[in-house]
Amino acid sequence: MPRKVILAGGTGTMGVILQQHFVERGDEVIVLTRGRHGTLPSVRQVNWDGRTEGPWTKELDGADVVINLAGRSVDCRYTAKNKALILNSRVLATRALGNALSKCAKPPALWINMSSATVYRHAEDRAMDEQTGESGNDFSPQVVLAWEKEFFAHQRAGVRQVAVRSAMVFSPRGGAFPRFAQLTRVGLGGHHGSGKQFVSWVHETDVAQFFQWLIDTPKAKGIINLAAPNPLPETELMTALRKRIKPLFHINTPTWLLPMGAIMLRTETELVLKSRRVIPNRALQLGFTFRHPTIHTALDELCNAPTHQP
C-alpha cells in the first residue's frame, strides 16, 4: 500500500537516494526544503525554514513516515560560526518537527531522525556498537549527543522513534565517494596520515533498503547504527580503490601536511583522520541483511556507476 513519506531537509545525497526509492515504490513523497532544488520531478516540495512552525506542519498530519535529514554539512572549517550552524541546524529542525508532531490529530506512526556514527570515539583498538560503544568528547560527538537528546525529548504515544547513526554514504550522487575517487584519479589516492584509521561506510543501495526495513520492522526503535558490518583501515580502502581506478601513480599524504590541505579545501582533518570503527549490531540482530557487507562488491558497482543528480 502506498504511503505518505515526509523527508525533512531531503535534498542532499541521502535525501535523493530516499526520494528515488520511495517514488519507485509508488509512495507519495514530500520534501521539506528551504530551496527549490534537489528533488525528483514527481516529488512535491514544501517550504520550511527548519526552525519554526508554519504551513508545512499540516503535511505531517496523516502522514505515515517522517524522516528528518536536516543539518548543515560538516564538510567545512570548524569556525565558531560554522560550529553553531552545525549544531543549531540539527537541534532546531528536530525541535520544530517534534513540536509540530505533538499537535497532529493523526501523527505519523514512525519518526526517523538522522544521527551520525561519528558519535563514537576514535577507535583503532576495537569496534563500536550501540551497546558497548564509547562516545567521544570532542565537538562532533557532542553535537550528535545533543541532537539525539532533542529527538528523544519529543516522545508521543503511538509514534515509533528511530535515531539512525549513519556512517559515510558511498554513492556516485555526492558525498565522500566522488571525492575519494577524484583524489585517486589525480594521483592522491594513497593513505592519509598513518592509514591505520578505520573507515566506516555504507553503500547507497543498503541505505535505501535500510530505511524501508525500518518502516517494515516494528521492533526497530531507539538508536540503530547504519554502517556496513566490515569497516576497514583507510590504507586498505585506498588500495582497493586504486585497483579499480588504476591511476598512473599515487602518493601518501603525511599527517603534517593534512592541515594545509584542509585549509585549501575548506574542510577539517578530522574527516579523514578520525578512526570510525562502527558495526551495526542491532540491525543485524533484528534481521537486516546488507547487500554490500564488504567494500569489494561496493566498489565494483560504484566505480562503474554514472554520476547523476536530479
C-alpha positions in Angstrom: 0.0 0.0 0.0 1.4 3.4 -0.9 2.5 5.6 2.0 2.9 9.3 2.5 6.5 9.9 3.3 7.9 13.3 4.5 11.6 14.0 4.0 12.7 17.0 6.1 15.8 18.5 4.6 15.7 15.8 1.9 17.7 17.4 -0.9 21.2 16.1 -0.1 22.8 12.9 -1.2 20.9 10.7 1.2 17.7 12.6 0.5 17.9 12.0 -3.2 18.6 8.3 -2.6 15.5 8.0 -0.5 13.4 10.2 -2.9 14.1 7.7 -5.7 13.5 4.7 -3.6 10.1 5.8 -2.3 9.0 7.2 -5.7 9.8 3.9 -7.3 7.7 2.2 -4.7 4.7 4.4 -5.6 4.7 6.3 -2.4 3.7 10.0 -2.1 6.9 11.9 -1.3 7.0 15.4 0.2 10.3 17.2 0.8 10.5 20.0 3.3 13.2 22.3 2.0 14.4 25.9 2.2 15.3 26.0 -1.5 13.7 24.9 -4.8 16.2 22.3 -5.9 17.4 18.8 -5.4 14.2 16.9 -5.9 12.9 14.5 -8.5 10.1 15.8 -10.7 7.4 13.7 -9.1 8.3 14.8 -5.6 6.3 17.7 -4.0 8.3 20.4 -2.4 7.1 22.3 0.7 8.9 25.3 2.1 10.2 25.4 5.7 13.0 27.2 7.5 14.0 24.2 9.7 13.4 26.3 12.8 9.8 27.5 13.2 6.4 26.1 12.7 4.4 27.2 9.6 2.1 26.0 6.9 4.4 22.9 6.4 3.1 21.4 9.6 -0.2 20.4 8.1 1.7 17.9 5.9 2.6 15.8 9.0 -1.0 15.2 10.0 -2.0 11.9 8.4 1.5 11.1 7.0 2.8 7.6 7.5 6.5 8.3 8.0 8.6 11.4 8.8 12.4 11.2 8.1 14.4 14.1 9.3 17.7 14.6 7.3 18.1 18.3 8.1 21.5 19.5 9.1 24.3 21.8 7.8 27.1 19.9 6.1 30.1 19.1 8.4 32.4 19.4 5.4 33.6 22.8 6.3 36.1 24.7 8.5 35.1 24.4 12.2 35.0 28.1 13.0 32.8 29.3 15.8 30.2 30.4 13.3 30.1 27.1 11.5 30.1 25.1 14.7 27.0 27.0 15.8 25.3 26.4 12.4 26.2 22.6 12.5 24.7 22.2 16.0 21.7 24.5 15.6 20.6 23.3 12.2 20.2 19.8 13.7 18.7 20.6 17.1 16.3 23.3 15.9 15.0 21.3 13.0 14.4 18.3 15.2 12.7 20.6 17.8 10.4 22.1 15.2 9.3 18.7 14.0 8.8 17.4 17.5 6.6 20.4 18.4 4.6 20.0 15.1 4.1 16.3 15.7 2.8 16.9 19.2 -0.1 18.9 17.7 -1.1 16.4 15.0 -4.5 14.9 15.3 -3.2 11.8 13.4 0.6 11.8 13.8 2.9 9.6 11.7 3.4 6.1 13.1 7.1 6.4 12.5 9.6 9.3 13.0 13.2 8.5 11.9 15.8 11.1 12.8 19.3 11.1 11.3 22.2 10.9 13.6 25.9 10.1 13.0 28.3 7.3 13.6 30.9 9.9 14.4 29.4 10.0 18.0 31.8 7.2 18.9 35.4 7.9 19.9 38.4 7.5 17.7 38.8 3.7 17.7 41.5 1.6 16.2 41.5 -0.9 19.0 38.0 -2.3 18.8 34.7 -2.0 17.1 31.9 0.3 18.4 28.3 -0.8 18.5 25.1 0.6 20.1 25.5 -1.4 23.4 29.3 -1.1 24.1 30.4 1.9 22.0 32.1 4.8 23.8 31.2 8.3 22.9 33.9 10.8 22.1 34.4 14.1 24.0 35.2 16.5 21.2 32.9 18.7 19.1 31.4 16.2 16.7 30.3 13.6 19.2 28.8 16.3 21.4 26.7 17.6 18.5 25.4 14.1 17.9 24.5 13.6 21.6 22.7 17.0 21.8 20.8 16.1 18.6 19.7 12.7 19.9 18.7 14.3 23.3 16.4 16.7 21.5 14.9 13.9 19.4 14.0 11.7 22.3 12.7 14.6 24.3 9.7 14.6 21.9 8.0 11.3 22.6 4.4 10.7 21.9 2.2 7.6 22.3 1.8 5.7 19.1 4.9 7.3 17.4 7.8 4.9 17.0 11.2 6.8 17.0 14.5 5.6 15.5 17.7 7.6 15.6 20.0 6.4 12.7 23.7 6.7 13.5 24.9 6.6 9.9 28.4 6.1 8.6 29.6 7.8 5.4 27.3 7.0 2.5 29.1 5.8 -0.6 27.2 7.0 -3.6 28.1 8.4 -7.1 25.5 11.1 -6.4 27.7 13.0 -4.0 29.3 13.0 -0.6 32.6 11.2 0.3 32.9 8.7 -2.5 33.3 11.1 -5.5 36.0 12.9 -3.6 37.9 9.7 -2.8 37.6 8.7 -6.5 38.7 12.1 -7.8 41.8 12.2 -5.5 42.7 8.7 -6.6 42.4 9.7 -10.3 44.8 12.6 -9.9 47.5 10.6 -8.0 46.5 11.5 -4.4 44.9 8.1 -3.7 47.4 7.0 -1.1 46.6 6.8 2.5 46.2 9.9 4.7 48.3 10.0 7.9 49.1 6.6 9.1 46.3 4.9 7.1 45.5 2.8 10.2 42.4 4.7 11.0 39.2 2.7 10.2 36.7 3.9 7.7 33.0 3.0 8.3 30.8 3.3 5.2 27.6 2.1 3.7 26.6 1.6 0.1 23.6 3.7 -1.3 21.6 0.5 -2.1 21.8 -0.5 1.5 20.8 2.9 2.6 17.5 2.7 0.7 16.9 -0.9 1.8 17.7 0.0 5.4 15.1 2.8 5.6 12.5 0.6 4.0 13.4 -2.1 6.5 12.9 0.3 9.4 9.5 1.1 8.2 8.6 -2.6 7.9 10.1 -3.7 11.2 8.1 -2.6 14.2 10.7 -3.9 16.6 13.2 -1.4 15.2 13.3 1.5 17.6 15.7 3.7 19.6 19.3 4.1 18.4 20.5 1.9 15.5 23.8 2.1 13.6 23.7 2.2 9.8 27.1 1.0 8.6 28.4 -1.9 6.6 29.4 -4.7 9.0 33.0 -4.7 7.8 34.8 -1.4 8.4 38.4 -1.4 7.2 41.6 0.6 7.6 41.9 3.5 5.2 45.1 2.1 3.7 43.0 -1.0 2.6 40.2 1.2 1.3 42.6 3.2 -0.8 44.3 0.1 -2.1 41.0 -1.4 -3.2 40.0 1.9 -4.9 43.3 2.1 -6.8 42.9 -1.4 -8.1 39.7 -0.3 -9.8 40.5 3.2 -10.9 44.1 2.3 -11.9 45.8 5.7 -11.6 49.3 6.1 -13.1 50.8 6.8 -9.7 49.8 7.6 -6.1 51.3 9.4 -3.2 50.6 9.1 0.5 49.8 12.3 2.5 51.6 12.6 5.8 49.8 13.8 8.8 51.8 17.1 9.0 50.7 18.1 5.5 47.0 17.5 6.0 46.2 20.7 7.9 47.4 22.7 4.9 45.3 20.7 2.5 42.3 21.0 4.8 42.6 24.8 4.8 42.8 24.8 0.9 39.7 22.6 0.7 37.9 24.4 3.4 37.4 21.3 5.5 38.8 19.6 8.6 41.4 16.9 9.0 39.0 15.0 11.4 37.0 13.9 8.4 39.9 11.7 7.2 42.0 11.1 10.3 39.3 10.0 12.8 39.1 6.2 13.1 35.4 5.2 12.8 35.2 1.5 13.5 31.4 1.1 13.7 29.4 -2.1 13.4 25.6 -2.4 13.0 24.9 -5.0 15.7 21.3 -4.0 16.4 20.3 -4.1 12.7 22.0 -7.5 12.3 20.3 -8.9 15.4 16.9 -7.7 14.2 17.4 -9.4 10.8 18.6 -6.7 8.4 20.8 -8.1 5.5 23.3 -5.9 3.8 23.7 -6.4 0.0 27.2 -4.9 0.2 28.7 -6.1 3.5 32.3 -5.7 2.3 34.0 -2.9 0.3 34.9 -5.1 -2.7 31.4 -5.5 -4.3 30.5 -2.0 -3.3 33.4 -0.5 -5.2 32.9 -2.8 -8.2 29.4 -1.2 -8.5 30.3 2.3 -7.6 33.3 2.6 -9.9 31.1 1.7 -12.8 28.2 3.9 -11.9 27.4 7.2 -13.6 27.4 10.4 -11.6 24.0 11.8 -11.5 21.9 14.4 -9.7 18.1 15.1 -10.0 
